[in-house]
Amino acid sequence: MVSIQDLHKKFSKNQVLSGLNLEIGEGGIFAVLGPNGSGKTTLIKCLLGMVIPNKGQISVLGRNVKNSSAYRHKIDYLPQIANFPSNLKVKELIRMIKDLRGNTTLDQGLIDLFKLKPFLDKKLGNLSGGTKQKVNLVLTFMFDSPLIILDEPTTGLDPISLIRLKDLIQKEKAKGKTILITSHIMSFVEEVSDEIVFLLEGKIYFKGSITELKSKTNQPDFEHAIASILTENHA
C-alpha cells in the first residue's frame, strides 16, 4: 500500500527526515506517533505530494508518487486544521468538494451520523470548532478511497461524536482499507490502532503492535511505554 525508501527532507538547515524507511501493507489502522518535530507532518505531506523530498522514493498503491498526481484520487485526507472559506454554507462546501473530485459520494449517511443536518444552511465562519471538525470528517470519508490519512481526527469532538468516529474508522477497516492516523490522544490510539509507527529525529524508531512496544520498553501500559522512549532519548 505504502512503500518509502531512504526518505530525506531538509528545510533550510533543519533536517526533518533522515533516511526514513517504511512499509505499510494493505488493510489495517496504523498510528504514526512521535514528539513534536519528529517528522510526522512532513512524512504525511510527502505521501500527499504536498512536500517534495530531497532524496528517496515513495510508492503509494504501487505507483511512484514522483511526477504523478493520479494516485491522490485514491487517498482521503483529513488535515489537522481545516481552513474553510468562512462565507460558504456547509452544503455549498460539500457540493463544491463533490464537484472537484467527481466521485460517487456517501455524504448523506455521514451528515446523519454526525448530526449535521441543522447546520447545512449555516455559514462555515459561524460554526464552532467541533462542528467544523465534523464537516471535515464528512468531507474526508465521503469518497470511499482505499487509503485514508487522518491528522489529529479527534480535535474538538464531543464524547458522542468521538464514539461515532471510532465506529466509522472500524467500519472502514472492515472494508479492507488502510488508515494512517496521527494523534496526541494515547487512549484513542490504543483503542483503534493495529500497529504503531514511532518516529524519532526523522527515522522510524519502532514499528509493531502495542503489545510488542510494551515488551520492548518493559512497561506495563502504552502511555508508560511511549513516555519511556521519550525519556530515554532526551536524557
N, C-alpha and C positions, 0 to 999 in steps of 0.2 A: 504493500500500500504506500509506504513512505520509506525511501532509502536515502540516507545522507552520508557522504564520504568526505572526510578531511575538510570540513567547512571552516573557513576563516572569515571574520569580518572585523574591520577596524574603522572607528570613527575618529578622524584626525589621529591623535596619539593613543586613543583608548582602544585596546584590543578586547573586543566583546566576545567573539567566538574564536577558539584557539584549537583548530583541528578536531572539530566535533564529528563523531561518527554515531549514527543511529539507524536502527532498522525497526520499523513498526509493521507488523503483519496485518492481514485483513481481519476486521471484526474485533470488537472489544473497546474498553474505555481506558485510556492512558492519561495519567495526570502528570503534567510537566511542572516540576517544582524546583525551587532554588531561591536563595536570598536575592534581594534587590541588586541588580547589576550583574546577575549570573548569566544573562543572555537569553532568557525565556522569550521576551517580546521580540527580540531581534531574530531568534530562530523561527518564530511563527511568521514574522513578516518576510523572511527569506522563503519560507514554504509558499506564501501567497504571492510572491513576486513583487512585493512592495519594497523590499530591500535587496540590492544586488550584492552577493558575497564577493570578497576579494579573491577567494580561491575555494575550490571544492565543487562537488557535484550533488545535485538534488534530483531525485526522481519521485514523482507522485503519480500513483495509478499506472506505473510502468512507463511514464513519459518523463524525459529530461525536461526540467522546467525552463532551461535556458532557451531563449528565443522562441518561447511558446506561451500562449495565453489560454488556449482551448481547455486545458486541464482545470482552470479556475472555475469553470461552469459546473464542475463536479465536486466543488467544495462549498459548504455552507459555513459562514464565518460570523461569529458574534464578537464585535470589538468591545474592549473594556469600557470605553466611553463612546456612547452613541451621540454624535453631533448632528441632530436632525434640524432641518430648516424650521424655525420656530413659527413661521406664518402658515405652514401647511397643516391641514387637518389630518388626523390619524388615517382615515380612509383614503385620503389623497396620496399619502406617503405609500401605503400598501399597494395602491393601484400603480403608482409610479415605478416601484421596485418590480412589480409583476411585468410591466411593460418593458423595463430594461432587460430583465432576464429571459422573459418569453417562455418560461417553462410552465408545465402544469403545476398548479399550486394547491396547497392544503390549508389555506388560511382560515376558512370558516370554523373548522374544528378547533384550531388554536385560539381564535378570538373567543370562542365559548369557554375553552379550557382556562384561559387567564382572565375571564370575565371582563373583556374589553369593550363589549357592545355599547355601554353607556358613554364611552369615550371616543367613539368613531368620528363624531362630528365636532370634537374639540380640537383646538389648535395645539400643536406639539409644545409650543412655548409655554402653555398654561398647565402642563402636566407635572405631577410630582416625579421625583427621581425614580421611585419604584414603578410607577405606571409607564414611564419611558422605557424602563428595563423590560417590562412585559411586551411592549411594542417591539423592542429589539429582539426578543425571543421569538415572537411571531414571524418577523422578517427572516430570522435565521432558519427556522425549522420548516418553513412552508414550501421548500423546493425539493425535498426528498433526495438529497445528494448522498453518495456513498461515504464521503469524508466530512466530518463536522468538527470545526475548531471553535471552542468556547473559551474566551478570555475573561476570567472572573465573572462567570454567569450568575452568581448568587447576589451580586451587588444590589442593595436596595430592596430586595424581595421580602415580603412579609412571610410568616411561617407557612401559611396555607399555599401560597404561590411557590414556595421552596419545595414543598412536598410534591406539587404538581410538576415542577421542573424535574425532580428526581425520577418520578414515574415516566415522564416523557423521554428522558435520557435512556432509561432501561428499555422502553419500547423500541427506540431507535437501535439500540444494541441488539435486541432480539431479531431485528430485520437483517442483521449481519453487517451493520455499519461500523466504521472506525471513528471513534470520538476522542479528540485531544482536548484536555481541559487544563487551564491554569487556574489556581485558586489559592488564596491565603487561609481559607477556612478548612482546617485539617479534618474536622469531623465530617464535612461534606466529602472531601477527597477519600477518606477512609470508607465511607458508605458506598460510594459509586464506582471506585476505581478497580480495575483488574490488575493494572501494573503501574508502577511509579517510575518516572524518568527524572532523576535528580541532577540538576546542573550546578556545577561549581566552577567559577572562573572560566566560563566558556567551553567547558568539556563535560561529558557525561561522567558523573561520579558514581552513579548507581542506576541500574535498570533491572526491575524484577518486581515480585509481589511484595505486599506489605509484610507478610509473614517472613519472607526472605530478608527484608530490610531490618526487621526486629531482631532476627537471628544474627545478622551481620554486625549490628551495633550492640548486641547483647542487652537490649532494652525491653521492658515489659509491655510497652504500648507504642503506638505510632507517633504520638506527639513527642515522647521522650527520645525515640529513635531519630527523628528529624533534628531535635534540639542537640543531641549528642554529635551529629555530623557538623552542625554549625559551630558548636563549642570547640570541637576538635580542630576545625580549620580556621578558627580565629583565636586560638590560644596564644 
